[in-house]
Amino acid sequence: MKHRNALALVMSALMAGAAFPAVDQTASPAQASTQSAPAAGAPGTATPTEASEEKIAELSKPSGGPGGGLYTVKDGTKVDPKTLQGWKTWRALACERCHGAEQEGLVGPPLLVSLHRLTKEEFVKTIVDGRIEKGMPPFSASKMVMDNQDGLYAYLKGRADGQIKPGRLEPIEGAKK
């Protein structure tokens, strides 16, 4: 039985490889975000619309950091309450099953790249409506996702920006809740 499950996972990953574009896993998030995407509507398109170079450049700018912004992070692992709740949402829904523990992509696309191509509105639409044809379920029925979509976006954007390290996060001491 164990071998059958492993085979099913391998087959899923192989089949998903055709559905998502290849990404150089050795590239930094900033380098990976500039890899060319297939034409919009082509098999393997990872985003609802093709991202222009200007859009990628804009979305690749850090959106937060020690001084705040979309997220506030200190020492790579201490974050503001909203971002911490986003990380907890990520963990509770086990998103790493498809997107990888470090958002590097498995059967789902690498979010370290996708968050340099998707606007916040496109991200929210994807998590709310899903992308059934690609295997992404809709999370519109999940109260946790709906209540924490801003924090989830902030967490993933911080990871894509390279400001938030992978692994366990903690609250910034003295941060307002």
Legacy VTK file of the C-alpha trace (Angstrom):
# vtk DataFile Version 3.0
C-alpha trace
ASCII
DATASET POLYDATA
POINTS 177 float
0.000 0.000 0.000
2.853 2.373 0.876
4.378 1.844 -2.584
1.044 2.501 -4.296
0.742 5.863 -2.490
4.309 6.807 -3.405
3.665 5.872 -7.024
0.502 7.998 -7.038
2.480 10.991 -5.707
5.196 10.542 -8.321
2.611 10.252 -11.099
0.824 13.386 -9.828
4.086 15.303 -9.788
4.988 14.146 -13.303
1.573 15.051 -14.649
1.682 18.442 -12.928
5.074 19.104 -14.492
3.288 19.449 -17.796
0.779 21.866 -16.261
3.242 24.282 -14.665
6.290 25.988 -16.183
9.748 24.798 -15.266
11.575 27.076 -12.879
15.275 27.050 -12.158
15.224 25.859 -8.545
18.784 27.145 -8.028
17.826 30.705 -8.941
17.162 33.263 -6.247
13.525 34.387 -5.945
14.395 37.632 -7.742
16.144 35.765 -10.568
13.404 33.154 -10.810
10.749 35.838 -11.066
12.290 37.135 -14.261
12.200 33.807 -16.075
10.006 34.015 -19.118
6.463 32.725 -18.867
4.557 30.956 -21.648
2.113 33.012 -23.657
-1.198 33.705 -21.947
-3.610 30.851 -22.463
-0.845 28.424 -23.474
-0.555 25.103 -21.659
1.552 25.630 -18.567
0.581 29.238 -17.956
1.044 29.716 -14.206
-0.950 32.925 -13.879
-4.340 34.040 -15.163
-2.656 36.631 -17.408
0.818 36.949 -18.806
2.917 39.214 -16.633
4.662 42.038 -18.448
8.255 42.852 -17.586
7.080 46.114 -16.005
4.529 44.267 -13.859
7.137 41.706 -12.785
9.584 44.493 -11.908
6.928 46.302 -9.855
5.764 43.142 -8.075
9.383 42.128 -7.391
10.084 45.192 -5.266
10.130 44.292 -1.563
6.739 45.086 -0.049
7.840 45.178 3.552
10.717 44.416 5.837
12.127 45.744 9.098
10.542 49.155 8.514
7.104 47.756 7.779
4.865 47.999 4.779
2.695 45.088 3.661
4.463 43.018 6.327
6.966 43.768 9.073
9.750 41.285 9.707
12.656 41.262 12.128
15.578 38.827 11.956
13.770 36.919 9.188
11.524 34.962 11.566
9.702 37.513 13.710
6.703 39.084 12.019
3.743 41.347 12.657
0.467 39.757 13.908
-1.326 39.840 10.510
1.578 38.112 8.741
1.886 35.587 11.578
-1.809 34.736 11.172
-1.207 34.315 7.430
1.585 31.842 8.170
-0.688 29.976 10.584
-3.356 29.812 7.867
-0.772 28.413 5.432
0.209 25.758 7.966
-3.341 24.866 9.052
-4.476 24.280 5.467
-1.312 22.276 4.669
-0.642 24.297 1.514
2.880 22.850 1.467
1.432 19.565 0.193
1.226 21.142 -3.259
3.374 24.286 -3.074
6.296 22.910 -1.018
7.361 23.583 2.556
9.433 26.553 1.382
6.964 27.599 -1.355
9.378 26.184 -3.947
6.648 24.303 -5.793
5.796 20.625 -5.990
2.664 19.656 -7.908
1.552 23.267 -7.490
3.563 26.202 -8.838
6.431 27.798 -6.892
4.886 30.672 -4.986
8.298 32.297 -4.624
7.931 33.014 -8.345
4.160 33.422 -8.606
4.069 36.249 -6.057
6.293 38.258 -8.423
3.750 37.772 -11.214
0.373 37.989 -9.448
-1.157 41.171 -8.128
-2.859 40.930 -4.764
-6.230 40.929 -6.567
-5.155 38.015 -8.802
-3.835 36.145 -5.756
-7.112 36.607 -3.861
-9.147 35.533 -6.899
-7.006 32.394 -7.180
-7.431 31.360 -3.547
-11.141 32.214 -3.478
-12.145 30.701 -6.847
-9.364 28.135 -7.207
-7.951 26.965 -10.512
-9.746 23.666 -10.855
-8.176 22.914 -14.258
-4.741 23.066 -12.573
-5.752 21.199 -9.420
-6.071 24.255 -7.149
-9.252 23.968 -5.078
-11.351 27.017 -4.215
-11.111 28.154 -0.594
-14.165 30.416 -0.598
-15.854 28.098 1.912
-12.910 28.292 4.337
-13.603 30.873 7.024
-9.934 30.816 8.008
-8.793 31.685 4.471
-11.462 34.310 3.940
-10.663 35.964 7.300
-6.877 35.871 6.739
-6.354 36.436 3.015
-4.448 39.697 3.669
-2.128 37.964 6.130
-1.658 34.974 3.828
-0.727 37.314 0.973
1.641 39.272 3.260
3.349 36.060 4.439
3.800 34.684 0.923
4.913 38.060 -0.440
7.499 38.294 2.349
8.755 34.823 1.437
8.899 35.742 -2.263
10.721 38.983 -1.395
13.323 36.970 0.539
12.589 38.953 3.703
10.858 36.141 5.633
12.876 32.974 6.133
11.312 29.535 5.730
10.314 27.661 8.861
8.670 28.620 12.122
7.666 32.233 12.663
7.167 34.111 15.923
5.532 37.419 16.783
7.661 40.534 16.996
7.940 41.321 20.691
5.795 44.281 21.642
3.874 44.285 18.327
0.257 45.443 18.541
-2.284 42.709 17.931
LINES 1 178
177 0 1 2 3 4 5 6 7 8 9 10 11 12 13 14 15 16 17 18 19 20 21 22 23 24 25 26 27 28 29 30 31 32 33 34 35 36 37 38 39 40 41 42 43 44 45 46 47 48 49 50 51 52 53 54 55 56 57 58 59 60 61 62 63 64 65 66 67 68 69 70 71 72 73 74 75 76 77 78 79 80 81 82 83 84 85 86 87 88 89 90 91 92 93 94 95 96 97 98 99 100 101 102 103 104 105 106 107 108 109 110 111 112 113 114 115 116 117 118 119 120 121 122 123 124 125 126 127 128 129 130 131 132 133 134 135 136 137 138 139 140 141 142 143 144 145 146 147 148 149 150 151 152 153 154 155 156 157 158 159 160 161 162 163 164 165 166 167 168 169 170 171 172 173 174 175 176
